Amino acid sequence: MNRQTTLAKNETNPDAWWIVDATDLILGRLSTKLAMVLMGKTKPTYTPHHLVGDGVVVINADKIRMTGSKAEQKMFQTYVFYPGGQKNFSYKWMMDNKPEMLLQRSVRRMLPKNKLAAKMLKNLKIYKGSEHPHQAQQPQPLPL
């Protein structure tokens, strides 16, 4: 039996663009699906050391939900290296004020921990409302 392995040769722009309506989707489960698409693990030509993933546009990020009481209990922590530079925000506050940042950081932590992850993250576009400026890419609905 002769099997051939397909490997990606060069880093290219995303072949396809997907659109996801995040209304009533759970934050963690959506983040894992988005990370898989950005890495390219949904394609047969997946190669870990090349950028083979697709682009994703997420709309209605302000309507994402969390299960249980995580929204009130979990804290989002930032720290700048000055005295008194530590700030804590609840996930509920983040979902009300900065839902794009919450989803982006969730997806970023599910990507590989290398330089390629920054390039993958550039192919993720997140918007609060239902309007987005990516009609030229002709995004197709992502089956979840």
Buried (B, 14 or more C-beta within 10 A) or exposed (E): EEEEEEEBEEEEEBEBBBBBBBEEBEBBEBBEBBBBBBBBEBBEEBBEEBBBBBBBBBBBBBBBBBEEEBBEEBEBEEEEEEEEEEEEBBBBBBBEEBBBEBBBBBBBEBBEEEEBBEBBBEBBBBBBEEEBEBEEBEBEEBEE
